[in-house]
Amino acid sequence: MLLENITNNNLGKCFLYMQSDVSKHFVAMNFHDYANWAYKYFLQDLVDFENLKSISLLGKNSVFSSCFWFLSIEAYVNSILKVLCIDNNIDFSIYKTKTLNSRIREINVLINFPHEEYCKGGLQSKLDEFENFRNEIFHDRSFENELKLSKTFLSKNPCLPNIISELQAMCIAMEFFSFYRYVFDNIDLMPNILVKKGNTFFFEKLDNIYRIIFIPSLKKILEKHHLETEFVFDTEFNSLSNTYRLNNYLISPLIRAVPNENEKINLSSEETNFLNETFSLYLKSKTLAEGKFGLPNYINNKN
């Protein structure tokens, strides 16, 4: 089988399953995947921070983590809006080119919640700064002048963030997730984070991971390194006071856990180590004096 033909593999993917008497729809919960990637990057930075030997390595995954947190927010908005569009017979494609704020506003219109009330809490102001921060990274626009930020602890030089930027990004995401967490009756949209335990795993809600693991661990690490922060570790976030009851569909969370016959591939059970072996051969060809290291080389040596 050709590798490039193995596509549309959605095993393990989470969906919002919508069903009526005449049709059914599967709305992908891509925010679940993006939040888990953001979590992995932040967790690794927290692990490294505890026994950090060089300040230059503080939050080395901050750019990736922060961007995945923003991506998870945008995917979260789109998942909610897609469900609302299906239920109200609206073509979602009309929103594809709309700004994130415009899509959030449309969600509030469709669920009959005053957008002004949403803005009063300050969440949108934080999200606006986060969007500017993310755009500077994605479009590589940072040049000489710092970003003007007043609502968040995001780095004013987005390409040089540290662990506080990704902590702030995660908290903005959690605050947003919390606000629309119960927007649909009997559904809890707070992302579930995969946690490994031995040879198995389970899932825990993101806000619980933050409260039970991240906050106490980070406080101990800061104390260990004689560092402080003015960042406030919020643990309570507002949620919508009302839920939206779908007019034409039943909705429930769904995960694909069983492959179809055409998705079953006979993979080799042989344990190999090709990459390490190849890399080891490559490293043997390189010679470095004891205690020395190399630097990036952007000099044209062809002349």
C-alpha positions in Angstrom: 0.0 0.0 0.0 1.2 3.5 -0.8 1.8 5.6 2.3 0.3 8.7 0.6 -3.0 6.7 0.2 -3.4 6.3 3.9 -5.5 9.4 4.4 -8.7 10.4 6.3 -7.5 8.5 9.3 -9.7 9.8 12.0 -9.3 7.0 14.5 -9.1 8.5 18.0 -10.7 11.7 16.8 -13.4 13.4 18.8 -16.6 14.7 17.2 -19.8 16.3 18.0 -22.4 14.0 16.5 -25.6 15.6 15.4 -28.6 13.5 14.3 -32.1 14.3 13.2 -34.8 12.3 11.5 -33.5 13.1 8.1 -29.7 13.7 8.4 -26.6 13.3 10.6 -23.4 15.4 10.9 -20.0 14.9 12.4 -18.4 18.1 13.6 -14.7 17.5 14.3 -13.5 18.7 17.7 -10.1 19.7 16.4 -9.5 21.9 19.5 -9.1 18.7 21.5 -6.0 17.8 19.5 -4.5 21.3 19.4 -5.0 21.7 23.2 -3.2 18.4 23.8 -0.3 19.5 21.6 -0.1 22.8 23.5 -0.2 20.9 26.8 2.7 18.6 25.7 4.9 21.6 24.8 4.1 23.4 28.0 4.6 20.3 30.2 8.0 19.7 28.6 9.1 23.3 29.3 7.9 23.0 32.9 9.9 19.8 33.3 13.0 21.5 31.9 12.5 24.6 34.0 12.7 22.7 37.3 16.3 21.7 36.7 17.3 24.5 34.3 21.0 25.2 34.0 20.9 28.0 31.4 18.4 30.8 31.2 18.7 30.7 27.4 16.7 27.5 27.5 13.8 28.9 29.6 10.6 28.1 27.8 12.2 26.9 24.6 8.9 25.6 23.3 7.0 28.8 24.2 6.3 29.7 20.5 4.9 26.3 19.7 2.9 26.0 22.8 1.4 29.6 22.6 0.5 29.1 18.9 -1.2 25.8 19.6 -3.2 27.4 22.4 -4.4 30.1 20.0 -5.2 27.5 17.4 -7.2 25.5 19.9 -9.3 28.6 20.7 -10.0 29.3 17.0 -10.9 25.6 16.4 -13.1 25.8 19.5 -15.0 28.8 18.1 -15.4 27.1 14.7 -16.7 23.8 16.3 -19.4 25.7 18.2 -20.3 27.9 15.2 -20.5 24.8 12.8 -23.0 23.2 15.2 -25.1 26.3 15.3 -24.9 26.7 11.5 -26.1 23.2 11.0 -29.0 23.6 13.5 -30.1 26.9 11.9 -29.5 25.8 8.3 -26.8 28.4 7.7 -23.9 27.9 5.3 -20.8 27.9 7.5 -18.6 28.9 4.5 -19.8 32.5 4.8 -17.8 32.8 8.0 -14.5 31.4 6.7 -13.1 34.8 5.9 -14.5 36.5 9.0 -12.3 37.6 11.8 -12.2 35.6 15.0 -14.1 38.3 16.9 -16.8 38.3 14.2 -17.3 34.6 14.5 -17.6 34.9 18.3 -20.1 37.7 17.9 -22.1 35.5 15.6 -22.1 32.7 18.1 -23.5 35.1 20.7 -26.2 36.2 18.2 -27.2 32.6 17.5 -27.4 31.6 21.1 -29.2 34.8 22.0 -26.6 36.1 24.4 -25.7 39.8 24.3 -22.3 40.3 22.9 -21.8 43.3 25.0 -22.1 41.1 28.1 -19.4 38.8 26.8 -17.1 41.8 26.2 -17.6 43.3 29.7 -15.6 40.6 31.4 -12.4 41.6 29.6 -11.9 38.2 27.9 -12.1 39.7 24.4 -9.5 42.3 25.3 -7.1 39.5 26.3 -8.0 37.6 23.2 -7.3 40.6 21.0 -3.8 40.9 22.4 -3.3 37.2 22.1 -4.3 37.4 18.4 -1.8 40.2 17.8 0.9 38.2 19.5 0.1 35.1 17.4 0.0 37.0 14.2 3.4 38.5 14.8 4.8 35.0 15.1 2.8 33.4 12.2 3.6 36.2 9.8 7.1 37.0 11.2 6.3 40.7 11.5 8.3 41.5 14.6 10.9 44.2 13.8 12.5 46.6 16.2 9.3 47.9 17.9 7.7 46.0 20.8 4.0 45.1 20.9 1.8 47.3 23.0 0.2 45.0 25.6 -1.6 46.0 28.7 -4.1 43.2 29.4 -1.8 40.2 29.4 1.7 38.9 30.3 2.4 37.8 26.8 5.9 38.8 25.6 6.1 42.1 23.9 8.6 40.5 21.6 6.5 37.5 20.4 9.5 35.7 18.8 11.4 35.8 22.1 8.8 34.6 24.7 9.4 32.5 27.8 7.3 30.2 29.9 5.1 33.0 31.3 3.9 33.7 27.7 2.8 30.1 27.3 1.2 30.1 30.8 -0.7 33.3 29.9 -1.7 31.7 26.5 -3.0 28.6 28.3 -5.0 30.7 30.8 -6.6 32.8 28.1 -7.6 29.6 26.3 -8.9 28.1 29.6 -10.9 31.2 30.3 -12.4 31.1 26.8 -13.1 27.4 27.0 -14.8 27.9 30.4 -17.1 30.6 29.1 -18.6 28.4 26.4 -18.0 25.2 28.2 -21.7 24.4 28.7 -23.1 26.2 25.6 -24.9 23.0 24.5 -27.2 21.2 26.8 -25.6 18.1 28.4 -22.2 18.8 26.7 -19.0 19.8 28.5 -16.6 21.3 26.0 -13.6 21.8 28.3 -10.7 20.0 26.5 -9.7 16.6 27.9 -6.0 16.1 28.3 -4.4 12.7 27.7 -2.4 11.6 30.8 -0.2 8.5 30.7 0.0 6.1 33.6 2.4 3.2 33.1 1.3 1.3 30.1 -2.1 2.9 29.9 -3.7 6.3 29.9 -6.7 8.3 30.9 -8.1 11.8 30.2 -8.4 14.7 32.6 -10.1 18.1 32.1 -7.6 20.9 31.3 -8.7 23.2 34.2 -8.1 20.3 36.6 -4.6 19.7 35.3 -3.9 23.4 35.7 -5.2 23.6 39.2 -3.9 20.3 40.6 -0.6 20.0 38.8 0.6 23.1 37.1 0.0 25.8 39.7 1.6 24.0 42.7 4.5 22.7 40.6 5.3 26.1 39.1 5.2 27.8 42.5 7.7 25.3 43.9 10.0 25.7 40.8 9.9 29.5 41.1 10.8 29.3 44.8 13.6 26.9 44.1 15.2 29.3 41.6 14.5 32.4 43.7 12.3 33.8 41.0 9.0 35.6 41.4 6.1 36.6 39.0 3.3 39.1 39.1 1.2 36.7 37.1 -2.0 35.9 38.9 -2.9 32.2 39.0 -6.6 32.4 38.5 -8.6 29.2 39.1 -12.1 30.4 38.7 -13.5 31.4 35.3 -17.0 32.6 34.3 -19.3 30.4 32.2 -22.4 31.2 30.2 -25.5 31.3 32.4 -27.7 29.8 29.8 -27.3 26.9 27.4 -28.5 26.5 23.8 -31.0 23.8 23.0 -30.7 22.6 19.5 -33.9 23.0 17.5 -33.6 20.3 14.9 -30.9 17.8 16.1 -29.8 15.7 19.0 -26.2 16.2 19.9 -23.7 14.0 21.7 -19.9 13.6 21.9 -18.4 10.8 19.9 -14.9 9.3 19.4 -13.9 6.8 16.7 -12.2 3.9 18.5 -12.7 1.0 16.1 -11.2 0.8 12.6 -13.1 -0.2 9.5 -11.9 -3.2 7.6 -10.3 -1.1 4.9 -8.3 0.8 7.6 -6.7 -2.3 9.0 -3.0 -2.4 7.8 -0.6 -5.3 8.4 2.3 -3.4 10.1 5.5 -5.2 11.0 5.8 -6.3 14.6 9.7 -6.3 14.4 11.4 -3.9 16.7 14.1 -1.9 14.9 16.3 1.1 15.5 17.0 2.4 12.0 17.0 6.1 12.8 19.4 5.9 15.8 21.8 3.7 13.9 21.9 6.1 11.0 22.3 9.1 13.2 25.1 7.4 15.2 27.0 6.8 11.9 26.6 10.4 11.0 27.8 11.6 14.5 30.9 9.4 14.1 31.9 11.5 11.1 31.9 14.7 13.1 34.9 15.7 15.3 34.6 18.1 18.2 37.3 19.0 20.7 36.6 18.3 24.3 34.5 21.0 25.8 33.9 22.7 22.5 30.6 23.2 20.5 29.5 24.3 17.1 27.7 27.5 16.0 25.2 28.0 13.2 27.1 28.7 10.0 25.5 31.2 7.5 28.8 32.1 5.8 29.0 31.4 2.1 32.1 29.2 1.9 31.9 28.5 -1.8 33.9 31.7 -2.7 
